[in-house]
Amino acid sequence: MPDFKVEAPFQPTGDQPDAIAQLTQGIKNGYKYQTLLGVTGSGKTFTVAKVVEQVQKPTLVLAPNKTLAAQLYSEYKALIYPTCIFRGIPVSQDR
């Protein structure tokens, strides 16, 4: 499998470098759960893409609805394509 490589015309800024380092270290330490918080437009998708680049592990990204799924698809495709495999899995709203 080819390496995951983020291709973007910008670099992490603000709190992103620390968040990338902490999330990456958490994965290496075997943390089962981690949470990345941020307001809309704060760069969470880019931050996660950089973490994937750092850890070089296949990553499953879940979205709670079709609108966000489409947005994430577009953003990740732009950041780390062609090393991404995208699958749409319909989820029933019935529980």
C-alpha positions as CSV (number, residue, x, y, z in Angstrom):
1,M,0.0,0.0,0.0
2,P,1.4,3.5,-0.8
3,D,2.2,5.8,2.0
4,F,-0.5,8.2,3.2
5,K,0.7,11.7,2.2
6,V,-1.2,14.9,2.8
7,E,-0.9,17.2,-0.2
8,A,-2.0,20.7,0.8
9,P,-0.7,24.2,0.0
10,F,-0.7,25.1,3.7
11,Q,0.9,23.9,7.0
12,P,-0.7,23.2,10.4
13,T,-1.1,26.5,12.4
14,G,-2.4,27.6,15.8
15,D,-3.3,24.7,18.0
16,Q,-3.0,22.2,15.1
17,P,0.6,21.1,15.6
18,D,0.0,20.3,19.3
19,A,-3.2,18.5,18.5
20,I,-1.5,16.4,15.7
21,A,1.4,15.5,18.1
22,Q,-1.0,14.6,21.0
23,L,-3.4,12.5,18.8
24,T,-0.4,10.8,17.1
25,Q,1.2,10.0,20.5
26,G,-2.2,8.7,21.8
27,I,-2.5,6.3,18.9
28,K,1.1,5.1,19.5
29,N,0.3,4.7,23.2
30,G,-2.7,2.5,22.3
31,Y,-5.4,4.9,23.5
32,K,-8.7,3.4,22.6
33,Y,-10.6,6.7,22.5
34,Q,-9.5,10.3,21.7
35,T,-11.6,13.4,21.0
36,L,-10.7,16.3,18.8
37,L,-12.8,19.3,19.5
38,G,-13.2,22.5,17.4
39,V,-15.7,24.8,16.0
40,T,-16.8,24.7,12.4
41,G,-14.0,25.6,10.1
42,S,-11.2,25.2,12.6
43,G,-9.3,22.6,10.6
44,K,-10.3,19.3,12.3
45,T,-10.4,17.4,9.0
46,F,-6.9,18.7,8.1
47,T,-5.7,17.8,11.6
48,V,-7.0,14.3,11.3
49,A,-5.4,13.9,7.8
50,K,-2.1,14.9,9.3
51,V,-2.5,12.4,12.1
52,V,-3.2,9.7,9.5
53,E,0.0,10.8,7.6
54,Q,2.0,10.5,10.9
55,V,0.8,7.1,12.0
56,Q,0.5,5.5,8.5
57,K,-2.5,3.4,9.4
58,P,-5.7,2.8,7.5
59,T,-8.4,4.9,9.0
60,L,-12.1,4.7,9.1
61,V,-13.9,8.0,9.2
62,L,-17.6,7.9,10.2
63,A,-20.1,10.7,9.5
64,P,-23.5,11.0,11.2
65,N,-25.3,12.1,8.0
66,K,-25.1,12.3,4.2
67,T,-24.3,16.0,4.1
68,L,-21.3,15.7,6.4
69,A,-20.3,12.5,4.7
70,A,-20.2,14.3,1.3
71,Q,-18.2,17.1,2.8
72,L,-15.6,14.8,4.4
73,Y,-15.3,12.8,1.2
74,S,-14.5,15.9,-0.7
75,E,-12.0,17.2,1.8
76,Y,-10.2,14.0,2.3
77,K,-10.1,13.2,-1.4
78,A,-8.4,16.6,-1.9
79,L,-6.0,16.1,1.0
80,I,-4.8,12.5,0.7
81,Y,-6.1,11.1,-2.6
82,P,-5.1,8.7,-4.3
83,T,-4.2,6.7,-1.1
84,C,-7.8,6.8,0.1
85,I,-10.5,4.2,-0.5
86,F,-14.0,5.7,-0.1
87,R,-17.1,3.6,0.6
88,G,-20.6,4.7,1.2
89,I,-22.4,2.5,3.6
90,P,-26.1,3.2,4.0
91,V,-27.3,3.1,7.6
92,S,-30.9,2.7,8.5
93,Q,-32.4,5.3,10.7
94,D,-34.5,2.6,12.4
95,R,-33.0,1.5,15.6
